[in-house]
Amino acid sequence: MADILAENLSGKAVMGSDGTELGMLYNITMDLKSGALHDLLVQPNEELAPGRVAFDRDDRGRFKIPVNRVQAVKDYIVVQR
């Protein structure tokens, strides 16, 4: 995958590999010591039924999607479901 600047990802739509629009990227968590990325924090799509997504959530209800689930970054960030 080509290098992508974080500023170009902010607010990008996140879609499941099954075509479900999950929401908008809010932030990315990382380990400050190693620099390893951990999770995408995704603000859920309001129209998405809560039971349709099996990802963990943070204390504000955002999806915590492990970065190893990212399959592609183009018009959408596509994640494996």
N, CA, C and O of each residue as an XYZ file, in Angstrom:
324
protein
N       0.850     -1.174      0.000
C       0.000      0.000      0.000
C       0.898      1.241      0.000
O       1.901      1.287      0.712
N       0.541      2.217     -0.780
C       1.313      3.460     -0.878
C       1.197      4.258      0.413
O       0.223      4.120      1.153
N       2.198      5.094      0.678
C       2.163      5.958      1.856
C       1.040      6.979      1.701
O       0.826      7.541      0.627
N       0.323      7.205      2.817
C      -0.776      8.171      2.830
C      -0.613      9.043      4.062
O      -0.411      8.522      5.159
N      -0.695     10.346      3.909
C      -0.586     11.257      5.038
C      -1.843     11.184      5.891
O      -2.956     11.105      5.370
N      -1.658     11.212      7.212
C      -2.784     11.132      8.142
C      -3.787     12.260      7.909
O      -4.991     12.057      8.064
N      -3.310     13.435      7.542
C      -4.226     14.557      7.324
C      -5.196     14.274      6.178
O      -6.276     14.863      6.132
N      -4.835     13.384      5.253
C      -5.721     13.023      4.146
C      -6.759     11.994      4.553
O      -7.700     11.746      3.799
N      -6.614     11.388      5.723
C      -7.555     10.378      6.187
C      -8.655     10.955      7.066
O      -9.740     10.378      7.150
N      -8.402     12.065      7.713
C      -9.358     12.655      8.633
C     -10.699     12.908      7.956
O     -10.767     13.566      6.918
N     -11.766     12.378      8.552
C     -13.105     12.575      8.016
C     -13.445     11.686      6.840
O     -14.505     11.851      6.236
N     -12.574     10.745      6.497
C     -12.834      9.839      5.371
C     -13.871      8.803      5.774
O     -13.881      8.339      6.914
N     -14.739      8.442      4.845
C     -15.775      7.443      5.096
C     -15.149      6.061      5.233
O     -14.191      5.727      4.535
N     -15.705      5.260      6.144
C     -15.232      3.904      6.381
C     -16.342      2.934      5.980
O     -17.495      3.089      6.383
N     -15.975      1.936      5.182
C     -16.942      0.970      4.664
C     -16.449     -0.439      4.961
O     -15.254     -0.720      4.881
N     -17.381     -1.320      5.303
C     -17.043     -2.719      5.495
C     -16.829     -3.388      4.151
O     -17.299     -2.898      3.124
N     -16.118     -4.513      4.156
C     -15.854     -5.246      2.917
C     -17.134     -5.791      2.284
O     -17.138     -6.195      1.122
N     -18.221     -5.797      3.062
C     -19.518     -6.242      2.545
C     -20.345     -5.089      1.968
O     -21.487     -5.287      1.554
N     -19.761     -3.878      1.941
C     -20.445     -2.718      1.374
C     -21.210     -1.874      2.378
O     -21.792     -0.856      2.002
N     -21.224     -2.270      3.657
C     -21.922     -1.503      4.689
C     -21.137     -0.242      5.030
O     -19.952     -0.313      5.356
N     -21.795      0.907      4.955
C     -21.149      2.161      5.347
C     -21.157      2.243      6.865
O     -22.215      2.368      7.482
N     -19.972      2.172      7.465
C     -19.857      2.126      8.921
C     -19.860      3.505      9.564
O     -20.394      3.668     10.661
N     -19.283      4.487      8.913
C     -19.237      5.836      9.473
C     -18.049      6.610      8.941
O     -17.532      6.323      7.861
N     -17.622      7.603      9.720
C     -16.510      8.475      9.332
C     -15.345      8.291     10.292
O     -15.538      8.156     11.501
N     -14.126      8.287      9.739
C     -12.935      8.162     10.575
C     -12.827      9.379     11.485
O     -12.853     10.522     11.028
N     -12.706      9.109     12.780
C     -12.548     10.181     13.760
C     -11.076     10.367     14.120
O     -10.573     11.490     14.178
N     -10.387      9.232     14.365
C      -8.993      9.307     14.779
C      -8.358      7.930     14.635
O      -9.037      6.953     14.321
N      -7.051      7.860     14.867
C      -6.313      6.595     14.856
C      -5.494      6.550     16.135
O      -4.795      7.509     16.462
N      -5.579      5.427     16.870
C      -4.789      5.293     18.092
C      -3.475      4.595     17.773
O      -3.378      3.812     16.827
N      -2.455      4.900     18.593
C      -1.143      4.304     18.368
C      -0.391      4.164     19.680
O      -0.729      4.808     20.673
N       0.630      3.320     19.678
C       1.537      3.146     20.806
C       2.617      4.219     20.669
O       3.351      4.239     19.681
N       2.713      5.096     21.641
C       3.662      6.215     21.549
C       5.122      5.771     21.587
O       5.984      6.439     21.015
N       5.407      4.659     22.249
C       6.796      4.192     22.333
C       7.262      3.553     21.031
O       8.356      3.847     20.549
N       6.438      2.684     20.463
C       6.858      1.956     19.261
C       6.417      2.629     17.967
O       7.001      2.403     16.908
N       5.386      3.454     18.062
C       4.838      4.078     16.859
C       3.864      3.186     16.115
O       3.355      3.567     15.061
N       3.595      1.994     16.654
C       2.672      1.053     16.011
C       1.238      1.565     16.105
O       0.795      2.011     17.163
N       0.526      1.494     14.996
C      -0.872      1.897     14.975
C      -1.724      0.794     15.588
O      -1.431     -0.388     15.408
N      -2.790      1.176     16.322
C      -3.662      0.201     16.983
C      -5.032      0.113     16.321
O      -5.351     -0.878     15.665
N      -5.840      1.162     16.498
C      -7.236      1.120     16.069
C      -7.640      2.374     15.307
O      -7.122      3.465     15.544
N      -8.580      2.188     14.385
C      -9.290      3.313     13.794
C     -10.459      3.599     14.716
O     -11.176      2.676     15.104
N     -10.666      4.846     15.072
C     -11.863      5.231     15.816
C     -12.826      5.818     14.797
O     -12.531      6.819     14.144
N     -13.984      5.177     14.672
C     -14.940      5.538     13.628
C     -16.244      6.007     14.263
O     -16.867      5.285     15.042
N     -16.648      7.239     13.915
C     -17.946      7.756     14.356
C     -19.019      7.029     13.551
O     -19.063      7.166     12.328
N     -19.894      6.249     14.218
C     -20.855      5.423     13.484
C     -21.839      6.218     12.632
O     -22.230      7.335     12.971
N     -22.223      5.609     11.525
C     -23.269      6.135     10.666
C     -24.574      6.074     11.464
O     -24.902      5.020     12.009
N     -25.318      7.165     11.544
C     -26.548      7.220     12.343
C     -27.611      6.235     11.866
O     -28.453      5.803     12.653
N     -27.579      5.880     10.590
C     -28.583      4.992     10.025
C     -28.249      3.516     10.236
O     -29.053      2.647      9.899
N     -27.075      3.227     10.787
C     -26.620      1.863     10.979
C     -27.222      1.285     12.253
O     -27.085      1.875     13.325
N     -27.889      0.134     12.147
C     -28.472     -0.532     13.314
C     -27.344     -1.001     14.231
O     -26.387     -1.611     13.755
N     -27.433     -0.729     15.540
C     -26.351     -1.051     16.475
C     -25.927     -2.518     16.468
O     -24.740     -2.801     16.628
N     -26.832     -3.439     16.292
C     -26.503     -4.851     16.325
C     -25.829     -5.389     15.078
O     -25.397     -6.542     15.065
N     -25.728     -4.587     14.030
C     -25.149     -5.049     12.760
C     -23.632     -5.020     12.730
O     -23.026     -5.529     11.787
N     -23.008     -4.438     13.737
C     -21.554     -4.289     13.735
C     -20.973     -4.928     14.989
O     -21.401     -4.627     16.103
N     -19.995     -5.811     14.800
C     -19.429     -6.570     15.922
C     -18.157     -5.945     16.497
O     -17.535     -6.548     17.372
N     -17.753     -4.771     16.041
C     -16.546     -4.137     16.561
C     -16.785     -3.595     17.965
O     -17.898     -3.195     18.308
N     -15.725     -3.587     18.774
C     -15.801     -2.962     20.100
C     -16.049     -1.472     19.923
O     -15.844     -0.917     18.844
N     -16.495     -0.829     21.010
C     -16.729      0.618     20.991
C     -15.974      1.270     22.134
O     -15.711      0.642     23.160
N     -15.625      2.548     21.946
C     -14.988      3.282     23.031
C     -16.064      3.882     23.923
O     -17.251      3.636     23.708
N     -15.667      4.666     24.925
C     -16.625      5.235     25.876
C     -17.558      6.280     25.256
O     -18.522      6.697     25.897
N     -17.287      6.700     24.040
C     -18.161      7.667     23.343
C     -18.963      7.016     22.224
O     -19.608      7.705     21.433
N     -18.921      5.683     22.160
C     -19.720      4.963     21.175
C     -19.092      4.799     19.809
O     -19.730      4.277     18.895
N     -17.842      5.239     19.652
C     -17.159      5.093     18.361
C     -16.628      3.674     18.212
O     -16.179      3.068     19.185
N     -16.681      3.143     16.991
C     -16.126      1.821     16.725
C     -14.614      1.850     16.871
O     -13.957      2.808     16.465
N     -14.069      0.786     17.457
C     -12.619      0.603     17.546
C     -12.270     -0.534     16.586
O     -12.456     -1.708     16.905
N     -11.769     -0.172     15.419
C     -11.475     -1.149     14.372
C      -9.960     -1.336     14.287
O      -9.244     -0.389     13.962
N      -9.457     -2.551     14.578
C      -8.010     -2.779     14.507
C      -7.460     -2.429     13.120
O      -8.079     -2.748     12.104
N      -6.303     -1.776     13.084
C      -5.741     -1.349     11.801
C      -5.413     -2.532     10.892
O      -5.358     -2.372      9.673
N      -5.196     -3.717     11.466
C      -4.902     -4.871     10.608
C      -6.123     -5.331      9.817
O      -6.009     -6.225      8.979
N      -7.285     -4.737     10.069
C      -8.499     -5.056      9.306
C      -8.650     -4.168      8.072
O      -9.537     -4.400      7.252
N      -7.787     -3.148      7.930
C      -7.863     -2.245      6.770
C      -7.422     -2.999      5.520
O      -6.332     -3.569      5.478
N      -8.286     -2.994      4.501
C      -7.982     -3.675      3.245
C      -7.585     -2.715      2.145
O      -6.759     -3.058      1.299
N      -8.153     -1.516      2.134
C      -7.860     -0.550      1.073
C      -8.175      0.858      1.560
O      -9.024      1.063      2.428
N      -7.461      1.830      0.973
C      -7.726      3.238      1.246
C      -7.755      3.945     -0.091
O      -6.715      4.162     -0.713
N      -8.938      4.300     -0.529
C      -9.114      5.062     -1.768
C     -10.180      6.116     -1.491
O      -9.967      7.017     -0.681
N     -11.326      6.007     -2.159
C     -12.434      6.917     -1.862
C     -12.980      6.645     -0.465
O     -13.428      7.562      0.224
N     -12.940      5.383     -0.054
C     -13.333      4.939      1.278
C     -12.157      4.226      1.922
O     -11.236      3.780      1.237
N     -12.194      4.120      3.249
C     -11.319      3.186      3.940
C     -12.132      1.898      4.050
O     -13.173      1.878      4.707
N     -11.669      0.834      3.419
C     -12.402     -0.435      3.421
C     -11.784     -1.344      4.468
O     -10.576     -1.582      4.467
N     -12.645     -1.862      5.383
C     -12.182     -2.748      6.435
C     -12.874     -4.097      6.352
O     -14.039     -4.195      5.968
N     -12.133     -5.132      6.719
C     -12.679     -6.480      6.733
C     -13.659     -6.601      7.893
O     -13.377     -6.151      9.003
N     -14.826     -7.218      7.626
C     -15.833     -7.401      8.670
C     -15.912     -8.817      9.106
O     -16.712     -9.150      9.981
